[in-house]
Structure formats: C-alpha cells, structure tokens
Amino acid sequence: MIKPDYSQPVPSDLGVIHFVGIGGSGMSGIARMLMGMGHKVTGSDLRDTDNVKELRRLGAEIHIGHDAANLGNPDTVVVTSALWPTNPEYLLAKERGIPVIHRSQALEYLTRHHRVVAVAGAHGKTTSTGMIVTALQKLGVDPNFVNGGVIASLGVSSAAGKDDLFIIEADESDGSFLHYNTAVALITNVDADHLDHYGTEAAFEAEFARFAQQATEFVVISSDDPGAMRVHRLLHEKRVICFGKSVDADVQLVEVDASGATVSFTIEYRAQRYSSELLIAGEHNAINAAGAFAVLVGLGHDPEQSLRAISGFEGTGRRFELHGAVRGVSVYDDFAHHPTEVAAALKAARAVVGAGKLITVFQPHLYSRTRMMHREFAEALNLSDQVVVLDIYAAREDPEPGVTGELVSNSFADKQRVHYVPNWDDAPAVAAGLANAGDFIVTMGCGDVYRMVPQLLEALGK
C-alpha cells in the first residue's frame, strides 16, 4: 500500500489533476467535486465501473488499467492507500517531480474553508453520513458532502452545496482522518480493525481520541461500544453527546423493533420522547439514526423535525441493496467486511427474508484481517443458512502463506452449511443451486464481490 506522505505540501492550485484509482467510492466523489470547481480531471482504474462511466459522462478522461502512458502532463496527482508503491503512474509522477498527494489531502483541500462534520468509525460511517446529509437537506440546509457510497435518494456520493457545512466520511484505516479541520466529530464505534496499520487495539483507540480531541465544536460518540467508551474517557474539556441504548446516553434509543423489513424505535432526549420508523431494516440502522440525530440537535436543529427528516432516508449503495429477483430468489449486495458488520447486516437480512433461507456469498478482505478474525467471521456468518466463501480480496497486501478463504470455512462447526469455492467462476452456480423461491442470496464484502451479482442472476435463470 502507499502510505500518505503529508510532508508533500498541497499546491494552492491543483490545476489539471490525475487520479490513480479514480473509480473508488471516495476517489470518484472527490474527482466529481473538483470537476465541478472547474478543474480538468484525468485518471485510471482497473475496471470500467459505473463510477468511471459517470465521471466520463461529466468530461473526465479515464484509462482502464494502470500504465505510465496514462499519466499525461498533470499539475497534481492524487493517489489512494489501496495502490501498490510499484504503480507505474505513481512512480513516473514522482520521477518527474509532479506533486503527489493522498486522497485525504485532496478532500482536505475541498473542505479547508468550510465547517466540517466528520463521520468516523469502524462501521456505519457511510449510512450515518448519508442520513445527516439527506436530513439536513430536508431541514432546509444545503451542505457540501463527500460520502463513501452513493446516497440512494440523491444518486451521487458527493455534491457542492451553498452552505458552509461540509459533511464527510472520514477514513480511519490509515490515520488520514486526523488531517481535517473538524468542527463536529461523529464516532459511530471503535471496533478493533486495521491493526495491520496500527499494530495494537490501544494505538487504534488513541488515534480516535486524537481525532475527537481536535473537534472544535462538539463530539458525538456511541455509549454502547466498549472501544468508543474507552475513547470517551481519553477526552478532556470537550462537549460530548453520547448516543445509544445505554441508560446514560444523552440520546437514548429505546423500544427498538427490528423484526421486519423496516425498523421502528423511540429516542429519549432531554426528557422528551420522539418515535420514528425508518425505510430500511436493521437495529444497527436505528443506532446509526440515533447518532445522526445527535449531530443534528447538536447543530441546533429541532429534535422532532430532525428525527422526521432522518426517517425519510432511503439507504446507500452496497448496503443491503436489492439488485433483482429470478424465480423468486432475491439477490442483494452488502459492503460488510468486519465480523460486527457482517452480523448486523445478516440480522437485518434475516428479519426481512422471513421463512426463506439466507445464502451469503462472502469475500474476505485483506490477508491480515482474515488471519486475525477468521473465527469471528465464521461465527457471524453462522446467521446464514448457507455460506459460500470465496478467496481473499488482497487489496493493498501481499499474500500470506496459508491464509486463504478456507481459514473462514474451516472455522465453521457445521461443515454442511459452508462451501469454500476458490474459483470465482464456480461460485454463482453453487450459490444458485442452494436457493429456492423465497430465499435471499447476499453477496458480502468490500472488495469486488458485487461484480458477481449479474452472474448470480444469470445462474438462477438457468
């Protein structure tokens, strides 16, 4: 992986900008914003995704595949941590002395003159960010935003607004969330992750504390997550709003009913009760809504109007997203890639599928995460009736001997419920063969498992 180099100053004018890995959710959103400011944008990516096609439609020149010839003559190059240090475009830019900045530096460039609401956490960031953005719009605010996924009701992951608020999903994976001038920090949870970067859970939590301590206005943090509470205890002289099911929460979540395709709940805040029902499923989304509510009331918005605005949220891309149904089998896709996320997503799916079977096609992400958490993944995936485990999406890591998707499948107590299928092309037929009318198939992971959805629909048709 390419580690952020913050010693490289960000040019006062980025000029013509080349994005290496432009199709990613965060990178494409930043590129879109910079194009809206009048910058010429070029880029490259491994695949011709929907994000790439949309940027091309807006005028970006994008190459498929990474090659030094793609670089052209930009004034600035933007990279992401997911790239390898041997990337030819990155190496040529360094050789030619072109300023190379990290994705987070480009986002900081966009936000530097705004009042930043930064959403961080091991999971729940994209949904929480989307809830805040769409609720603010319904409350009459026109915020700027860059999210890690497409907001369903808006059809985009980023947009410029007329107000001074700038809502961002802040990435904790490489410490880059420390580099924004944050006014309001929302911490959804601090579930141990990215230990390949941080080394220890204590170091991971210490970085979250630094992030929260930098917030100039207030901090919103989970009252239920043990890691978040440890971070809370590290803070000093900060205005803090806690949210969750705990009786000590400032924004307390009660009477949660996540038994169906939607989730209803009540929030107790300042001795008043406010009830709502979301358009999306899952107790975890009620918790996300409580965090978003805490941000909105912290900004001074009316509690009742705030919760009403949140209730209209329609979800984000790759969060239990329905892609189609064939012979009565519905095919969904979900971004979950940490055991806690996997369990939350599958609980929500279980509530929706009813009497049908839940069949999960799981793609582990990162060798280090799979090695450290394969037992936890198996436990979370046990919420499915059947599981098809693919091989690992390597992303920014080199392979580790003996670390494959089979580590996850071997951790299942009941081997009849799990199928390790290392060959991608074999997996759609295996999953389709397990399904009957009324069942759900869910592709799950933050790699490229979503690309299997068309193949699954085709296999079901056969």
Secondary structure, DSSP 8 states (H G I E B T S, - for coil): -----TTS---SS--SEEEETTTSHHHHHHHHHHHHTT--EEEEESS--HHHHHHHHHT-EEEES--GGG--S-SEEEE-TTS-TT-HHHHHHHHTT--EEEHHHHHHHHHTTSEEEEEE-SSSHHHHHHHHHHHHHHTT---EEEEEEEETTTTEEEE--SSSEEEEE---TTSGGGGS-EEEEEE----S--HHHHSSHHHHHHHHHHHHHT-SSEEEEESS-HHHHHHHHH--S--EEEEESSTT-SEEEEEEE-SSSS-EEEEEETTEEEEEE-SS--HHHHHHHHHHHHHHHHTT--HHHHHHHHHT---BTTSSEEEEEETTEEEEEE---SHHHHHHHHHHHHHHHTTS-EEEEE--B-HHHHHHHHHHHHHHHTTSSEEEE---B-TTS---TT-STHHHHHT-S-GGGEEE--SGGGHHHHHHHT--TT-EEEEE-SSSGGGGHHHHHHHHH-
